[in-house]
């Protein structure tokens, strides 16, 4: 008797149902705004509101204590006629012109030197980066002791030349140079790390091809490596200019803005106007002048980067 085997037909697959929304499933799905709200509230309270208040205060005679009165552009006129403010603007720009190229050059030289072939480069990176994370106040106090007559720098200078070193902090010709040197030592480590990472990201095949074509190490670096890391150079230069325009701790602790007004900077002027003279309106006006200068320099850098920064290399 023949047995008939029955085969089961495969079940038809159920059509996939779309995922139910969080509200239907009973699971709360916070919106993007709810995730961003803490950061947005902090940005509004601690950044946007102070900026708006500073703009309002710039048009008022706003003492720390007492009544306030609207005076229009008188604060800005006072700044224009104040020789100390003009000296502060000039000194800040001089600091930027001296500090930024030195910082970039020192950072780039050390980053290029610490190539993968250098033994102990990780230790050297940490060593050179230490001043960046060391409290600036402590660094400034140490450098003040070094610069003092009879200090280590004076002793070394006398041993090498047979005469005493200049009074770096008391001589108007040397005071800004002393501030710049200390600032370069304090800040070059950050850009060094940026440049080092950018150089290591350059494909080795590109540099190998340059060497095969007969380019030496110097020609390879300037003709091949530098154009390929130009975005990193642009980033480092822009950020260094912005931060150097806000220099405060170094001249404040090293020289107190002196001798005279030789190292008075814009942020020092704002600090003294607001917290020594308690003229908050004048300090707000000066802070807006600083903001306009920083925005102007940044705009110039972004416009100029079209000519020398390449993102397609």
C-alpha positions in Angstrom: 0.0 0.0 0.0 1.6 3.2 -1.1 2.1 5.8 1.5 1.4 9.3 0.4 3.7 11.9 2.1 2.1 15.2 2.7 4.3 18.2 2.4 3.5 21.3 4.3 3.4 24.5 2.4 5.8 27.1 3.8 4.0 29.8 5.8 3.7 33.1 4.2 5.8 35.6 6.1 3.8 38.2 7.9 4.4 41.7 6.5 6.8 43.7 8.7 4.9 46.2 10.8 6.4 49.6 11.2 7.8 50.3 14.6 5.3 52.0 16.9 6.1 55.4 18.0 7.4 55.9 21.5 4.0 57.3 22.6 2.2 54.2 21.3 4.7 51.8 22.8 4.5 53.6 26.2 8.3 54.4 26.1 9.2 58.0 26.4 11.4 59.3 23.6 12.8 62.7 24.5 13.1 65.1 21.7 16.3 66.7 20.5 15.4 69.9 22.2 15.0 68.2 25.6 18.5 66.8 25.2 20.0 70.2 24.2 18.0 72.3 26.7 20.6 72.1 29.5 23.4 73.3 27.2 21.1 75.9 25.6 20.1 77.2 29.0 23.7 77.4 30.1 24.7 79.1 26.9 21.9 81.7 27.3 22.5 82.4 31.0 26.3 82.4 31.0 27.2 83.6 27.5 24.4 85.3 25.5 22.9 87.2 28.5 26.3 88.7 29.7 27.1 89.7 26.1 23.8 91.5 25.8 24.2 93.1 29.2 27.7 94.3 28.3 26.3 95.9 25.1 23.7 97.7 27.1 26.1 98.8 29.8 28.5 100.2 27.2 26.0 103.1 26.6 25.5 103.9 30.3 27.4 105.5 33.1 27.2 102.3 35.2 29.0 102.5 38.5 29.2 99.4 40.6 27.3 101.3 43.3 24.9 104.1 42.8 22.5 105.3 40.1 23.0 104.6 36.4 22.3 107.0 33.6 22.3 106.7 29.8 25.2 108.6 28.2 25.1 107.2 24.6 28.6 107.0 23.0 30.4 108.9 25.8 32.2 105.8 27.0 33.6 105.1 23.5 34.7 108.8 23.2 36.4 108.5 26.6 38.3 105.4 25.3 39.4 107.2 22.1 40.8 110.1 24.2 42.5 108.0 26.8 46.2 107.5 26.2 46.3 104.5 28.5 43.7 102.8 26.4 45.6 103.6 23.2 48.7 102.2 24.8 46.8 99.1 25.8 45.6 98.5 22.2 49.1 99.1 20.8 50.8 96.8 23.4 48.2 94.0 22.7 48.8 94.1 19.0 52.6 94.2 19.6 52.2 91.1 21.8 50.2 89.3 19.1 52.7 90.2 16.3 55.6 88.9 18.4 53.9 85.9 20.1 52.0 84.3 17.3 54.9 83.7 14.8 57.2 82.5 17.6 54.6 80.1 19.0 53.9 78.7 15.5 57.5 78.3 14.5 58.7 76.7 17.8 55.7 74.4 17.8 56.3 73.4 14.1 60.0 72.8 14.6 59.5 70.6 17.6 56.6 68.7 15.9 58.7 68.0 12.8 61.7 67.0 15.0 59.6 64.5 17.0 59.0 62.2 14.0 58.2 58.5 14.4 61.9 57.7 14.1 62.8 59.6 17.3 63.0 57.4 20.3 61.1 58.5 23.4 58.9 60.9 21.4 55.9 60.1 23.6 57.8 61.1 26.7 59.0 64.3 24.9 55.5 65.2 24.0 54.4 64.9 27.6 57.4 66.9 28.7 56.8 69.8 26.3 53.0 69.8 27.0 53.4 70.1 30.8 53.6 73.9 30.8 50.3 74.1 29.0 48.5 72.3 31.9 50.6 73.8 34.7 48.7 76.7 36.4 49.7 79.9 34.6 49.9 81.8 37.9 52.5 79.4 39.2 54.5 79.7 36.0 54.4 83.5 36.1 55.6 83.5 39.7 58.6 81.2 38.8 59.5 83.3 35.7 59.3 86.5 37.8 61.9 85.0 40.1 64.0 84.0 37.1 63.9 87.5 35.6 64.8 89.3 38.8 68.2 90.9 39.1 70.5 88.3 40.7 68.2 85.5 39.5 69.1 82.5 37.4 69.0 84.3 34.1 71.1 87.2 35.4 73.6 84.7 36.8 73.9 82.8 33.5 74.1 86.0 31.5 77.0 87.3 33.7 78.8 83.9 33.4 78.5 84.0 29.6 79.2 87.7 29.0 80.9 89.0 32.1 78.2 91.7 32.7 74.8 91.7 34.3 71.7 91.0 32.3 69.2 93.9 31.5 66.4 94.5 34.0 63.9 92.5 32.0 60.9 93.5 34.0 61.9 97.0 34.9 63.1 98.2 31.5 60.4 99.4 29.1 62.5 98.1 26.2 62.7 94.6 27.5 59.4 94.1 29.5 57.2 93.1 26.6 60.0 90.7 25.3 60.1 89.1 28.7 56.3 88.6 28.7 56.4 87.1 25.2 59.2 84.7 26.0 57.3 83.4 29.1 54.1 83.1 27.1 55.7 81.1 24.3 57.2 78.7 26.8 53.8 78.4 28.4 51.7 77.8 25.3 53.7 76.2 22.5 52.9 72.7 23.6 49.3 72.8 22.5 50.1 73.7 18.9 53.0 71.3 18.9 50.5 68.4 19.6 48.2 69.7 16.8 51.1 69.9 14.3 52.5 66.5 15.4 49.2 64.8 14.8 48.8 66.5 11.4 52.3 65.5 10.3 51.8 61.9 11.3 48.5 61.9 9.3 50.5 62.6 6.1 50.6 59.4 4.0 54.1 57.9 4.0 53.7 57.0 0.4 53.6 60.7 -0.5 56.8 61.5 1.3 58.4 58.4 -0.2 57.5 59.5 -3.7 59.1 62.9 -3.0 62.3 61.3 -1.8 62.4 59.0 -4.9 62.0 62.1 -7.1 65.2 63.5 -5.5 63.7 65.8 -2.9 65.7 66.1 0.3 64.2 66.2 3.8 64.0 70.0 3.9 62.4 70.2 0.4 60.0 67.4 1.2 58.9 69.1 4.4 58.3 72.6 2.8 57.0 71.4 -0.6 54.9 68.3 0.4 54.3 68.2 4.2 53.4 71.8 4.8 50.8 72.1 2.1 49.1 68.9 3.3 48.9 70.2 6.9 47.8 73.7 6.0 44.4 73.2 7.6 46.0 72.4 10.9 48.3 75.5 10.5 45.3 77.7 9.8 43.4 76.3 12.9 46.4 76.8 15.2 47.1 80.3 13.9 43.5 81.4 14.2 43.1 80.1 17.8 46.5 81.5 18.8 45.6 85.0 17.6 42.3 84.9 19.4 43.8 83.7 22.7 46.8 86.1 22.5 44.5 89.1 22.1 43.1 88.2 25.5 46.5 88.1 27.3 46.2 89.0 30.9 47.8 86.8 33.5 51.4 87.0 32.2 51.8 90.8 32.2 49.6 91.2 35.2 51.8 89.0 37.4 55.2 89.7 35.8 55.1 93.5 35.4 51.7 94.7 36.5 51.4 96.5 33.2 54.6 98.4 33.8 57.0 100.0 33.7 54.6 102.8 33.1 52.2 101.4 30.5 54.8 99.4 28.5 53.0 96.0 29.1 49.4 97.3 29.7 47.0 95.1 27.6 43.4 95.4 26.7 42.2 92.8 29.1 44.2 94.5 31.9 42.6 97.8 31.0 39.1 96.2 31.1 39.9 94.6 34.5 41.2 97.8 36.0 38.3 99.9 34.7 35.7 97.4 36.0 37.2 96.1 39.2 39.6 98.9 40.3 37.7 102.0 39.1 34.3 100.3 39.3 33.3 101.9 36.0 31.4 99.0 34.5 30.1 101.0 31.6 33.6 102.0 30.5 34.9 98.4 31.0 32.0 97.1 28.9 32.8 99.6 26.1 36.4 98.5 26.1 35.4 94.8 26.0 33.3 95.5 22.9 36.3 97.2 21.3 38.3 94.1 22.0 35.5 91.9 20.5 35.4 94.0 17.3 39.2 93.8 16.9 39.2 90.0 17.4 36.3 89.6 14.9 38.2 91.8 12.4 41.4 89.8 12.7 39.5 86.5 12.5 37.6 87.7 9.4 40.9 88.6 7.7 42.4 85.2 8.5 39.4 83.4 7.1 39.5 85.5 4.0 43.2 85.0 3.5 43.1 81.2 4.1 41.5 80.8 0.6 44.9 81.6 -0.9 47.1 79.2 1.1 45.0 76.6 2.8 44.2 73.5 0.8 41.6 71.0 1.9 41.8 68.8 -1.2 45.4 67.6 -0.9 
